[in-house]
């Protein structure tokens, strides 16, 4: 199945804009919500380009274990600083209490 990258990236950004402050989600959860299971890597590629869209809170997207795998795209500790400014505790690049902060768009947006 061919995926239109520009449309997919915009769909990813639309979902990321819905993540509430102080909450986080994973690349895979976004892909699953968009109906493309196994597309976590593609969501990651979209997030790599998110810097061009200042209204996309890319810092709220982490890997499935709550690790700040995309932090190098923010420079320094900027991703951690943005999360901590929202009350998220990060230690050694991992979100503390990840399960309670996890926002699953398939659940949250289906309510």
Biopython code that builds the backbone (N, CA, C, O; Angstrom):
import numpy as np
from Bio.PDB.StructureBuilder import StructureBuilder

atoms = [
    (1, "UNK", "N", (0.850, -1.180, 0.000)),
    (1, "UNK", "CA", (0.000, 0.000, 0.000)),
    (1, "UNK", "C", (0.893, 1.238, 0.000)),
    (1, "UNK", "O", (1.753, 1.395, 0.866)),
    (2, "UNK", "N", (0.683, 2.094, -0.957)),
    (2, "UNK", "CA", (1.445, 3.342, -1.035)),
    (2, "UNK", "C", (0.770, 4.396, -0.163)),
    (2, "UNK", "O", (-0.453, 4.540, -0.175)),
    (3, "UNK", "N", (1.578, 5.121, 0.584)),
    (3, "UNK", "CA", (1.063, 6.160, 1.469)),
    (3, "UNK", "C", (1.556, 7.504, 0.963)),
    (3, "UNK", "O", (2.745, 7.680, 0.699)),
    (4, "UNK", "N", (0.644, 8.442, 0.832)),
    (4, "UNK", "CA", (1.014, 9.801, 0.444)),
    (4, "UNK", "C", (1.696, 10.441, 1.645)),
    (4, "UNK", "O", (1.043, 10.769, 2.636)),
    (5, "UNK", "N", (3.010, 10.618, 1.552)),
    (5, "UNK", "CA", (3.800, 11.105, 2.683)),
    (5, "UNK", "C", (3.332, 12.469, 3.177)),
    (5, "UNK", "O", (3.234, 12.688, 4.384)),
    (6, "UNK", "N", (3.042, 13.386, 2.257)),
    (6, "UNK", "CA", (2.651, 14.731, 2.697)),
    (6, "UNK", "C", (1.326, 14.703, 3.449)),
    (6, "UNK", "O", (1.176, 15.397, 4.455)),
    (7, "UNK", "N", (0.377, 13.925, 2.986)),
    (7, "UNK", "CA", (-0.910, 13.814, 3.675)),
    (7, "UNK", "C", (-0.744, 13.103, 5.014)),
    (7, "UNK", "O", (-1.317, 13.525, 6.019)),
    (8, "UNK", "N", (0.042, 12.021, 5.028)),
    (8, "UNK", "CA", (0.280, 11.279, 6.257)),
    (8, "UNK", "C", (0.937, 12.175, 7.301)),
    (8, "UNK", "O", (0.521, 12.186, 8.460)),
    (9, "UNK", "N", (1.960, 12.924, 6.898)),
    (9, "UNK", "CA", (2.640, 13.814, 7.836)),
    (9, "UNK", "C", (1.666, 14.828, 8.417)),
    (9, "UNK", "O", (1.692, 15.079, 9.622)),
    (10, "UNK", "N", (0.821, 15.408, 7.602)),
    (10, "UNK", "CA", (-0.167, 16.380, 8.096)),
    (10, "UNK", "C", (-1.148, 15.717, 9.057)),
    (10, "UNK", "O", (-1.536, 16.314, 10.061)),
    (11, "UNK", "N", (-1.553, 14.473, 8.749)),
    (11, "UNK", "CA", (-2.448, 13.733, 9.648)),
    (11, "UNK", "C", (-1.765, 13.501, 10.996)),
    (11, "UNK", "O", (-2.395, 13.629, 12.045)),
    (12, "UNK", "N", (-0.484, 13.161, 10.963)),
    (12, "UNK", "CA", (0.285, 12.973, 12.201)),
    (12, "UNK", "C", (0.295, 14.275, 12.999)),
    (12, "UNK", "O", (0.040, 14.268, 14.203)),
    (13, "UNK", "N", (0.588, 15.384, 12.334)),
    (13, "UNK", "CA", (0.645, 16.672, 13.027)),
    (13, "UNK", "C", (-0.711, 17.038, 13.623)),
    (13, "UNK", "O", (-0.778, 17.607, 14.713)),
    (14, "UNK", "N", (-1.786, 16.716, 12.917)),
    (14, "UNK", "CA", (-3.130, 17.007, 13.436)),
    (14, "UNK", "C", (-3.380, 16.245, 14.732)),
    (14, "UNK", "O", (-3.971, 16.791, 15.663)),
    (15, "UNK", "N", (-2.938, 14.988, 14.802)),
    (15, "UNK", "CA", (-3.110, 14.191, 16.025)),
    (15, "UNK", "C", (-2.227, 14.756, 17.137)),
    (15, "UNK", "O", (-2.682, 14.907, 18.270)),
    (16, "UNK", "N", (-0.984, 15.066, 16.825)),
    (16, "UNK", "CA", (-0.049, 15.563, 17.843)),
    (16, "UNK", "C", (-0.555, 16.866, 18.444)),
    (16, "UNK", "O", (-0.365, 17.112, 19.635)),
    (17, "UNK", "N", (-1.188, 17.693, 17.646)),
    (17, "UNK", "CA", (-1.740, 18.960, 18.168)),
    (17, "UNK", "C", (-2.830, 18.718, 19.218)),
    (17, "UNK", "O", (-3.145, 19.619, 19.995)),
    (18, "UNK", "N", (-3.400, 17.528, 19.249)),
    (18, "UNK", "CA", (-4.474, 17.205, 20.192)),
    (18, "UNK", "C", (-3.973, 16.649, 21.524)),
    (18, "UNK", "O", (-4.749, 16.530, 22.472)),
    (19, "UNK", "N", (-2.697, 16.311, 21.605)),
    (19, "UNK", "CA", (-2.146, 15.762, 22.852)),
    (19, "UNK", "C", (-2.186, 16.860, 23.912)),
    (19, "UNK", "O", (-1.597, 17.925, 23.726)),
    (20, "UNK", "N", (-2.870, 16.610, 25.011)),
    (20, "UNK", "CA", (-2.953, 17.640, 26.060)),
    (20, "UNK", "C", (-1.595, 17.917, 26.705)),
    (20, "UNK", "O", (-0.732, 17.042, 26.773)),
    (21, "UNK", "N", (-1.433, 19.120, 27.164)),
    (21, "UNK", "CA", (-0.242, 19.501, 27.909)),
    (21, "UNK", "C", (-0.084, 18.577, 29.108)),
    (21, "UNK", "O", (-1.059, 18.268, 29.794)),
    (22, "UNK", "N", (1.143, 18.137, 29.359)),
    (22, "UNK", "CA", (1.397, 17.258, 30.494)),
    (22, "UNK", "C", (1.147, 15.798, 30.221)),
    (22, "UNK", "O", (1.270, 14.965, 31.120)),
    (23, "UNK", "N", (0.795, 15.474, 28.983)),
    (23, "UNK", "CA", (0.555, 14.080, 28.581)),
    (23, "UNK", "C", (1.497, 13.741, 27.439)),
    (23, "UNK", "O", (2.031, 14.640, 26.789)),
    (24, "UNK", "N", (1.708, 12.461, 27.190)),
    (24, "UNK", "CA", (2.588, 12.006, 26.119)),
    (24, "UNK", "C", (1.969, 10.817, 25.406)),
    (24, "UNK", "O", (1.110, 10.124, 25.952)),
    (25, "UNK", "N", (2.412, 10.593, 24.191)),
    (25, "UNK", "CA", (1.982, 9.420, 23.446)),
    (25, "UNK", "C", (3.179, 8.844, 22.716)),
    (25, "UNK", "O", (4.285, 9.381, 22.789)),
    (26, "UNK", "N", (2.952, 7.757, 22.017)),
    (26, "UNK", "CA", (4.048, 7.100, 21.303)),
    (26, "UNK", "C", (3.846, 7.190, 19.795)),
    (26, "UNK", "O", (2.745, 7.439, 19.304)),
    (27, "UNK", "N", (4.928, 6.981, 19.091)),
    (27, "UNK", "CA", (4.884, 6.976, 17.637)),
    (27, "UNK", "C", (3.887, 5.928, 17.140)),
    (27, "UNK", "O", (3.075, 6.193, 16.254)),
    (28, "UNK", "N", (3.967, 4.738, 17.727)),
    (28, "UNK", "CA", (3.092, 3.638, 17.314)),
    (28, "UNK", "C", (1.622, 3.919, 17.570)),
    (28, "UNK", "O", (0.771, 3.556, 16.758)),
    (29, "UNK", "N", (1.313, 4.563, 18.691)),
    (29, "UNK", "CA", (-0.087, 4.877, 19.005)),
    (29, "UNK", "C", (-0.671, 5.823, 17.966)),
    (29, "UNK", "O", (-1.837, 5.695, 17.592)),
    (30, "UNK", "N", (0.126, 6.764, 17.503)),
    (30, "UNK", "CA", (-0.350, 7.694, 16.477)),
    (30, "UNK", "C", (-0.590, 6.939, 15.175)),
    (30, "UNK", "O", (-1.621, 7.126, 14.528)),
    (31, "UNK", "N", (0.356, 6.088, 14.788)),
    (31, "UNK", "CA", (0.199, 5.290, 13.572)),
    (31, "UNK", "C", (-1.023, 4.391, 13.631)),
    (31, "UNK", "O", (-1.776, 4.287, 12.663)),
    (32, "UNK", "N", (-1.215, 3.743, 14.771)),
    (32, "UNK", "CA", (-2.388, 2.882, 14.931)),
    (32, "UNK", "C", (-3.676, 3.683, 14.812)),
    (32, "UNK", "O", (-4.626, 3.245, 14.163)),
    (33, "UNK", "N", (-3.711, 4.838, 15.427)),
    (33, "UNK", "CA", (-4.901, 5.692, 15.356)),
    (33, "UNK", "C", (-5.204, 6.088, 13.915)),
    (33, "UNK", "O", (-6.367, 6.179, 13.520)),
    (34, "UNK", "N", (-4.167, 6.319, 13.144)),
    (34, "UNK", "CA", (-4.353, 6.711, 11.750)),
    (34, "UNK", "C", (-4.649, 5.517, 10.847)),
    (34, "UNK", "O", (-4.802, 5.668, 9.635)),
    (35, "UNK", "N", (-4.727, 4.325, 11.448)),
    (35, "UNK", "CA", (-5.121, 3.139, 10.702)),
    (35, "UNK", "C", (-3.998, 2.449, 9.961)),
    (35, "UNK", "O", (-4.240, 1.649, 9.057)),
    (36, "UNK", "N", (-2.760, 2.758, 10.342)),
    (36, "UNK", "CA", (-1.614, 2.150, 9.677)),
    (36, "UNK", "C", (-0.733, 1.502, 10.732)),
    (36, "UNK", "O", (0.276, 2.069, 11.152)),
    (37, "UNK", "N", (-1.132, 0.298, 11.156)),
    (37, "UNK", "CA", (-0.357, -0.428, 12.168)),
    (37, "UNK", "C", (1.068, -0.638, 11.678)),
    (37, "UNK", "O", (1.301, -0.841, 10.486)),
    (38, "UNK", "N", (1.993, -0.589, 12.580)),
    (38, "UNK", "CA", (3.387, -0.801, 12.227)),
    (38, "UNK", "C", (4.044, 0.398, 11.564)),
    (38, "UNK", "O", (5.094, 0.262, 10.936)),
    (39, "UNK", "N", (3.438, 1.566, 11.698)),
    (39, "UNK", "CA", (3.986, 2.749, 11.029)),
    (39, "UNK", "C", (4.718, 3.690, 11.989)),
    (39, "UNK", "O", (4.885, 4.874, 11.695)),
    (40, "UNK", "N", (5.148, 3.166, 13.123)),
    (40, "UNK", "CA", (5.837, 4.009, 14.105)),
    (40, "UNK", "C", (7.035, 4.727, 13.488)),
    (40, "UNK", "O", (7.290, 5.893, 13.787)),
    (41, "UNK", "N", (7.752, 4.038, 12.643)),
    (41, "UNK", "CA", (8.925, 4.657, 12.018)),
    (41, "UNK", "C", (8.524, 5.818, 11.116)),
    (41, "UNK", "O", (9.194, 6.851, 11.091)),
    (42, "UNK", "N", (7.434, 5.649, 10.379)),
    (42, "UNK", "CA", (6.954, 6.747, 9.522)),
    (42, "UNK", "C", (6.505, 7.936, 10.366)),
    (42, "UNK", "O", (6.732, 9.087, 9.994)),
    (43, "UNK", "N", (5.872, 7.659, 11.495)),
    (43, "UNK", "CA", (5.480, 8.745, 12.400)),
    (43, "UNK", "C", (6.739, 9.445, 12.897)),
    (43, "UNK", "O", (6.762, 10.670, 13.015)),
    (44, "UNK", "N", (7.781, 8.680, 13.187)),
    (44, "UNK", "CA", (9.054, 9.265, 13.595)),
    (44, "UNK", "C", (9.631, 10.172, 12.527)),
    (44, "UNK", "O", (10.155, 11.241, 12.841)),
    (45, "UNK", "N", (9.544, 9.767, 11.277)),
    (45, "UNK", "CA", (10.027, 10.614, 10.183)),
    (45, "UNK", "C", (9.228, 11.912, 10.128)),
    (45, "UNK", "O", (9.784, 12.989, 9.908)),
    (46, "UNK", "N", (7.926, 11.795, 10.329)),
    (46, "UNK", "CA", (7.086, 13.000, 10.346)),
    (46, "UNK", "C", (7.510, 13.917, 11.487)),
    (46, "UNK", "O", (7.610, 15.131, 11.313)),
    (47, "UNK", "N", (7.758, 13.331, 12.649)),
    (47, "UNK", "CA", (8.145, 14.140, 13.798)),
    (47, "UNK", "C", (9.505, 14.810, 13.569)),
    (47, "UNK", "O", (9.750, 15.904, 14.079)),
    (48, "UNK", "N", (10.388, 14.157, 12.805)),
    (48, "UNK", "CA", (11.681, 14.774, 12.480)),
    (48, "UNK", "C", (11.499, 16.069, 11.709)),
    (48, "UNK", "O", (12.335, 16.968, 11.797)),
    (49, "UNK", "N", (10.412, 16.174, 10.953)),
    (49, "UNK", "CA", (10.136, 17.359, 10.141)),
    (49, "UNK", "C", (9.227, 18.360, 10.866)),
    (49, "UNK", "O", (8.954, 19.439, 10.339)),
    (50, "UNK", "N", (8.765, 18.015, 12.051)),
    (50, "UNK", "CA", (7.780, 18.837, 12.761)),
    (50, "UNK", "C", (8.300, 20.206, 13.160)),
    (50, "UNK", "O", (7.507, 21.103, 13.445)),
    (51, "UNK", "N", (9.600, 20.385, 13.185)),
    (51, "UNK", "CA", (10.179, 21.674, 13.551)),
    (51, "UNK", "C", (9.728, 22.802, 12.633)),
    (51, "UNK", "O", (9.764, 23.973, 13.011)),
    (52, "UNK", "N", (9.307, 22.445, 11.437)),
    (52, "UNK", "CA", (8.820, 23.455, 10.489)),
    (52, "UNK", "C", (7.435, 23.965, 10.886)),
    (52, "UNK", "O", (6.939, 24.935, 10.314)),
    (53, "UNK", "N", (6.814, 23.309, 11.865)),
    (53, "UNK", "CA", (5.469, 23.671, 12.316)),
    (53, "UNK", "C", (5.513, 23.955, 13.813)),
    (53, "UNK", "O", (5.364, 23.033, 14.616)),
    (54, "UNK", "N", (5.713, 25.204, 14.201)),
    (54, "UNK", "CA", (5.866, 25.529, 15.625)),
    (54, "UNK", "C", (4.656, 25.176, 16.485)),
    (54, "UNK", "O", (4.781, 25.070, 17.705)),
    (55, "UNK", "N", (3.493, 24.993, 15.874)),
    (55, "UNK", "CA", (2.297, 24.675, 16.655)),
    (55, "UNK", "C", (2.143, 23.176, 16.909)),
    (55, "UNK", "O", (1.143, 22.747, 17.484)),
    (56, "UNK", "N", (3.120, 22.380, 16.488)),
    (56, "UNK", "CA", (3.078, 20.931, 16.719)),
    (56, "UNK", "C", (3.941, 20.618, 17.941)),
    (56, "UNK", "O", (5.160, 20.774, 17.886)),
    (57, "UNK", "N", (3.327, 20.177, 19.046)),
    (57, "UNK", "CA", (4.093, 19.885, 20.265)),
    (57, "UNK", "C", (4.807, 18.531, 20.181)),
    (57, "UNK", "O", (4.459, 17.581, 20.884)),
    (58, "UNK", "N", (5.800, 18.471, 19.313)),
    (58, "UNK", "CA", (6.518, 17.227, 19.038)),
    (58, "UNK", "C", (7.184, 16.639, 20.284)),
    (58, "UNK", "O", (7.439, 15.436, 20.341)),
    (59, "UNK", "N", (7.463, 17.472, 21.271)),
    (59, "UNK", "CA", (8.107, 16.982, 22.497)),
    (59, "UNK", "C", (7.226, 15.994, 23.250)),
    (59, "UNK", "O", (7.717, 15.281, 24.125)),
    (60, "UNK", "N", (5.944, 15.935, 22.930)),
    (60, "UNK", "CA", (5.021, 15.028, 23.624)),
    (60, "UNK", "C", (4.962, 13.644, 22.996)),
    (60, "UNK", "O", (4.177, 12.801, 23.430)),
    (61, "UNK", "N", (5.778, 13.399, 21.987)),
    (61, "UNK", "CA", (5.795, 12.092, 21.319)),
    (61, "UNK", "C", (7.113, 11.399, 21.637)),
    (61, "UNK", "O", (8.192, 11.916, 21.351)),
    (62, "UNK", "N", (6.999, 10.217, 22.234)),
    (62, "UNK", "CA", (8.167, 9.460, 22.692)),
    (62, "UNK", "C", (8.039, 8.013, 22.207)),
    (62, "UNK", "O", (7.064, 7.665, 21.541)),
    (63, "UNK", "N", (8.997, 7.192, 22.531)),
    (63, "UNK", "CA", (8.868, 5.797, 22.104)),
    (63, "UNK", "C", (7.926, 5.031, 23.042)),
    (63, "UNK", "O", (7.467, 5.570, 24.048)),
    (64, "UNK", "N", (7.652, 3.801, 22.709)),
    (64, "UNK", "CA", (6.641, 3.014, 23.439)),
    (64, "UNK", "C", (6.994, 2.736, 24.888)),
    (64, "UNK", "O", (6.147, 2.293, 25.663)),
    (65, "UNK", "N", (8.248, 2.995, 25.258)),
    (65, "UNK", "CA", (8.685, 2.794, 26.641)),
    (65, "UNK", "C", (8.833, 4.105, 27.406)),
    (65, "UNK", "O", (9.278, 4.114, 28.554)),
    (66, "UNK", "N", (8.457, 5.211, 26.766)),
    (66, "UNK", "CA", (8.565, 6.506, 27.425)),
    (66, "UNK", "C", (9.945, 7.130, 27.360)),
    (66, "UNK", "O", (10.267, 8.018, 28.149)),
    (67, "UNK", "N", (10.765, 6.670, 26.420)),
    (67, "UNK", "CA", (12.112, 7.196, 26.270)),
    (67, "UNK", "C", (12.104, 8.330, 25.242)),
    (67, "UNK", "O", (11.430, 8.246, 24.216)),
    (68, "UNK", "N", (12.856, 9.381, 25.531)),
    (68, "UNK", "CA", (12.938, 10.547, 24.646)),
    (68, "UNK", "C", (13.875, 10.257, 23.478)),
    (68, "UNK", "O", (14.955, 10.841, 23.385)),
    (69, "UNK", "N", (13.465, 9.365, 22.596)),
    (69, "UNK", "CA", (14.325, 8.944, 21.489)),
    (69, "UNK", "C", (14.535, 10.045, 20.460)),
    (69, "UNK", "O", (15.524, 10.013, 19.727)),
    (70, "UNK", "N", (13.637, 11.012, 20.384)),
    (70, "UNK", "CA", (13.763, 12.082, 19.402)),
    (70, "UNK", "C", (14.443, 13.325, 19.931)),
    (70, "UNK", "O", (14.428, 14.359, 19.264)),
    (71, "UNK", "N", (15.034, 13.257, 21.099)),
    (71, "UNK", "CA", (15.560, 14.451, 21.758)),
    (71, "UNK", "C", (16.671, 15.147, 20.979)),
    (71, "UNK", "O", (16.839, 16.360, 21.098)),
    (72, "UNK", "N", (17.425, 14.400, 20.188)),
    (72, "UNK", "CA", (18.519, 15.025, 19.443)),
    (72, "UNK", "C", (18.012, 15.997, 18.379)),
    (72, "UNK", "O", (18.770, 16.843, 17.903)),
    (73, "UNK", "N", (16.741, 15.885, 18.004)),
    (73, "UNK", "CA", (16.166, 16.815, 17.032)),
    (73, "UNK", "C", (15.809, 18.160, 17.668)),
    (73, "UNK", "O", (15.529, 19.129, 16.963)),
    (74, "UNK", "N", (15.822, 18.214, 18.982)),
    (74, "UNK", "CA", (15.493, 19.445, 19.699)),
    (74, "UNK", "C", (16.737, 20.232, 20.085)),
    (74, "UNK", "O", (16.668, 21.435, 20.339)),
    (75, "UNK", "N", (17.857, 19.554, 20.127)),
    (75, "UNK", "CA", (19.099, 20.197, 20.545)),
    (75, "UNK", "C", (19.222, 20.224, 22.056)),
    (75, "UNK", "O", (18.307, 20.667, 22.750)),
    (76, "UNK", "N", (20.335, 19.760, 22.561)),
    (76, "UNK", "CA", (20.562, 19.759, 24.005)),
    (76, "UNK", "C", (19.489, 19.012, 24.759)),
    (76, "UNK", "O", (19.107, 17.904, 24.385)),
    (77, "UNK", "N", (19.003, 19.625, 25.828)),
    (77, "UNK", "CA", (17.952, 19.016, 26.656)),
    (77, "UNK", "C", (16.602, 19.677, 26.432)),
    (77, "UNK", "O", (15.730, 19.601, 27.297)),
    (78, "UNK", "N", (16.415, 20.319, 25.298)),
    (78, "UNK", "CA", (15.197, 21.099, 25.047)),
    (78, "UNK", "C", (13.923, 20.258, 25.174)),
    (78, "UNK", "O", (12.936, 20.724, 25.744)),
    (79, "UNK", "N", (13.928, 19.028, 24.653)),
    (79, "UNK", "CA", (12.736, 18.178, 24.739)),
    (79, "UNK", "C", (12.367, 17.933, 26.201)),
    (79, "UNK", "O", (11.203, 18.054, 26.583)),
    (80, "UNK", "N", (13.358, 17.590, 27.007)),
    (80, "UNK", "CA", (13.133, 17.366, 28.433)),
    (80, "UNK", "C", (12.639, 18.642, 29.105)),
    (80, "UNK", "O", (11.715, 18.595, 29.917)),
    (81, "UNK", "N", (13.237, 19.766, 28.780)),
    (81, "UNK", "CA", (12.826, 21.041, 29.376)),
    (81, "UNK", "C", (11.370, 21.364, 29.053)),
    (81, "UNK", "O", (10.627, 21.819, 29.922)),
    (82, "UNK", "N", (10.964, 21.131, 27.813)),
    (82, "UNK", "CA", (9.572, 21.398, 27.420)),
    (82, "UNK", "C", (8.606, 20.495, 28.183)),
    (82, "UNK", "O", (7.552, 20.946, 28.631)),
    (83, "UNK", "N", (8.965, 19.225, 28.328)),
    (83, "UNK", "CA", (8.112, 18.294, 29.080)),
    (83, "UNK", "C", (8.052, 18.683, 30.555)),
    (83, "UNK", "O", (6.978, 18.681, 31.157)),
    (84, "UNK", "N", (9.181, 19.009, 31.122)),
    (84, "UNK", "CA", (9.215, 19.381, 32.546)),
    (84, "UNK", "C", (8.432, 20.659, 32.804)),
    (84, "UNK", "O", (7.845, 20.818, 33.874)),
    (85, "UNK", "N", (8.415, 21.571, 31.839)),
    (85, "UNK", "CA", (7.626, 22.798, 31.981)),
    (85, "UNK", "C", (6.128, 22.486, 32.038)),
    (85, "UNK", "O", (5.334, 23.304, 32.504)),
    (86, "UNK", "N", (5.752, 21.304, 31.563)),
    (86, "UNK", "CA", (4.354, 20.862, 31.611)),
    (86, "UNK", "C", (4.087, 19.928, 32.786)),
    (86, "UNK", "O", (2.996, 19.372, 32.910)),
    (87, "UNK", "N", (5.085, 19.760, 33.646)),
    (87, "UNK", "CA", (4.912, 18.928, 34.832)),
    (87, "UNK", "C", (5.312, 17.480, 34.661)),
    (87, "UNK", "O", (5.107, 16.680, 35.575)),
    (88, "UNK", "N", (5.873, 17.116, 33.526)),
    (88, "UNK", "CA", (6.310, 15.743, 33.281)),
    (88, "UNK", "C", (7.714, 15.581, 33.856)),
    (88, "UNK", "O", (8.602, 16.391, 33.591)),
    (89, "UNK", "N", (7.902, 14.534, 34.637)),
    (89, "UNK", "CA", (9.207, 14.278, 35.236)),
    (89, "UNK", "C", (9.982, 13.321, 34.331)),
    (89, "UNK", "O", (9.481, 12.268, 33.935)),
    (90, "UNK", "N", (11.221, 13.718, 34.013)),
    (90, "UNK", "CA", (12.087, 12.925, 33.143)),
    (90, "UNK", "C", (13.389, 12.661, 33.882)),
    (90, "UNK", "O", (14.002, 13.570, 34.442)),
    (91, "UNK", "N", (13.797, 11.404, 33.873)),
    (91, "UNK", "CA", (15.065, 11.038, 34.495)),
    (91, "UNK", "C", (15.818, 10.137, 33.532)),
    (91, "UNK", "O", (15.300, 9.117, 33.077)),
    (92, "UNK", "N", (17.049, 10.532, 33.229)),
    (92, "UNK", "CA", (17.902, 9.771, 32.312)),
    (92, "UNK", "C", (17.172, 9.472, 31.003)),
    (92, "UNK", "O", (17.164, 8.338, 30.525)),
    (93, "UNK", "N", (16.563, 10.505, 30.440)),
    (93, "UNK", "CA", (15.859, 10.446, 29.146)),
    (93, "UNK", "C", (14.616, 9.551, 29.151)),
    (93, "UNK", "O", (14.151, 9.147, 28.085)),
    (94, "UNK", "N", (14.084, 9.240, 30.307)),
    (94, "UNK", "CA", (12.881, 8.409, 30.396)),
    (94, "UNK", "C", (11.828, 9.115, 31.247)),
    (94, "UNK", "O", (12.132, 9.692, 32.291)),
    (95, "UNK", "N", (10.593, 9.055, 30.778)),
    (95, "UNK", "CA", (9.485, 9.677, 31.499)),
    (95, "UNK", "C", (9.129, 8.821, 32.702)),
    (95, "UNK", "O", (8.888, 7.619, 32.582)),
    (96, "UNK", "N", (9.100, 9.459, 33.856)),
    (96, "UNK", "CA", (8.714, 8.786, 35.092)),
    (96, "UNK", "C", (7.186, 8.737, 35.124)),
    (96, "UNK", "O", (6.517, 9.711, 34.780)),
    (97, "UNK", "N", (6.651, 7.609, 35.533)),
    (97, "UNK", "CA", (5.195, 7.406, 35.605)),
    (97, "UNK", "C", (4.556, 7.486, 34.214)),
    (97, "UNK", "O", (3.466, 8.032, 34.041)),
    (98, "UNK", "N", (5.258, 6.935, 33.247)),
    (98, "UNK", "CA", (4.825, 6.974, 31.848)),
    (98, "UNK", "C", (3.398, 6.465, 31.661)),
    (98, "UNK", "O", (2.609, 7.075, 30.940)),
    (99, "UNK", "N", (3.066, 5.348, 32.308)),
    (99, "UNK", "CA", (1.725, 4.762, 32.115)),
    (99, "UNK", "C", (0.605, 5.722, 32.486)),
    (99, "UNK", "O", (-0.414, 5.775, 31.798)),
    (100, "UNK", "N", (0.774, 6.474, 33.551)),
    (100, "UNK", "CA", (-0.302, 7.372, 33.975)),
    (100, "UNK", "C", (-0.380, 8.627, 33.104)),
    (100, "UNK", "O", (-1.417, 9.290, 33.069)),
    (101, "UNK", "N", (0.701, 8.957, 32.404)),
    (101, "UNK", "CA", (0.722, 10.143, 31.539)),
    (101, "UNK", "C", (0.407, 9.810, 30.087)),
    (101, "UNK", "O", (0.214, 10.702, 29.260)),
    (102, "UNK", "N", (0.356, 8.512, 29.789)),
    (102, "UNK", "CA", (0.186, 8.054, 28.410)),
    (102, "UNK", "C", (-1.186, 8.430, 27.860)),
    (102, "UNK", "O", (-2.218, 8.169, 28.480)),
    (103, "UNK", "N", (-1.172, 9.036, 26.705)),
    (103, "UNK", "CA", (-2.383, 9.468, 25.999)),
    (103, "UNK", "C", (-2.489, 8.643, 24.729)),
    (103, "UNK", "O", (-1.661, 8.783, 23.829)),
    (104, "UNK", "N", (-3.498, 7.785, 24.644)),
    (104, "UNK", "CA", (-3.689, 6.923, 23.481)),
    (104, "UNK", "C", (-4.796, 7.527, 22.628)),
    (104, "UNK", "O", (-5.956, 7.520, 23.039)),
    (105, "UNK", "N", (-4.465, 8.053, 21.445)),
    (105, "UNK", "CA", (-5.492, 8.693, 20.627)),
    (105, "UNK", "C", (-6.633, 7.761, 20.245)),
    (105, "UNK", "O", (-7.760, 8.220, 20.054)),
    (106, "UNK", "N", (-6.368, 6.463, 20.129)),
    (106, "UNK", "CA", (-7.434, 5.517, 19.778)),
    (106, "UNK", "C", (-8.489, 5.410, 20.869)),
    (106, "UNK", "O", (-9.648, 5.086, 20.611)),
    (107, "UNK", "N", (-8.057, 5.693, 22.101)),
    (107, "UNK", "CA", (-8.977, 5.661, 23.236)),
    (107, "UNK", "C", (-9.528, 7.070, 23.506)),
    (107, "UNK", "O", (-10.738, 7.272, 23.599)),
    (108, "UNK", "N", (-8.631, 8.012, 23.627)),
    (108, "UNK", "CA", (-9.010, 9.383, 24.009)),
    (108, "UNK", "C", (-9.873, 10.087, 22.966)),
    (108, "UNK", "O", (-10.765, 10.855, 23.325)),
    (109, "UNK", "N", (-9.625, 9.839, 21.697)),
    (109, "UNK", "CA", (-10.379, 10.530, 20.647)),
    (109, "UNK", "C", (-11.623, 9.768, 20.216)),
    (109, "UNK", "O", (-12.369, 10.218, 19.346)),
    (110, "UNK", "N", (-11.841, 8.605, 20.835)),
    (110, "UNK", "CA", (-13.030, 7.804, 20.523)),
    (110, "UNK", "C", (-14.122, 7.983, 21.558)),
    (110, "UNK", "O", (-15.206, 7.413, 21.432)),
    (111, "UNK", "N", (-13.839, 8.771, 22.578)),
    (111, "UNK", "CA", (-14.795, 8.968, 23.677)),
    (111, "UNK", "C", (-16.001, 9.778, 23.236)),
    (111, "UNK", "O", (-16.900, 10.034, 24.038)),
]
sb = StructureBuilder()
sb.init_structure("model")
sb.init_model(0)
sb.init_chain("A")
sb.init_seg("    ")
for serial, (resi, resn, name, xyz) in enumerate(atoms, 1):
    if name == "N":
        sb.init_residue(resn, " ", resi, " ")
    sb.init_atom(name, np.array(xyz, "f"), 0.0, 1.0, " ", f" {name:<3s}", serial, name[0])
structure = sb.get_structure()
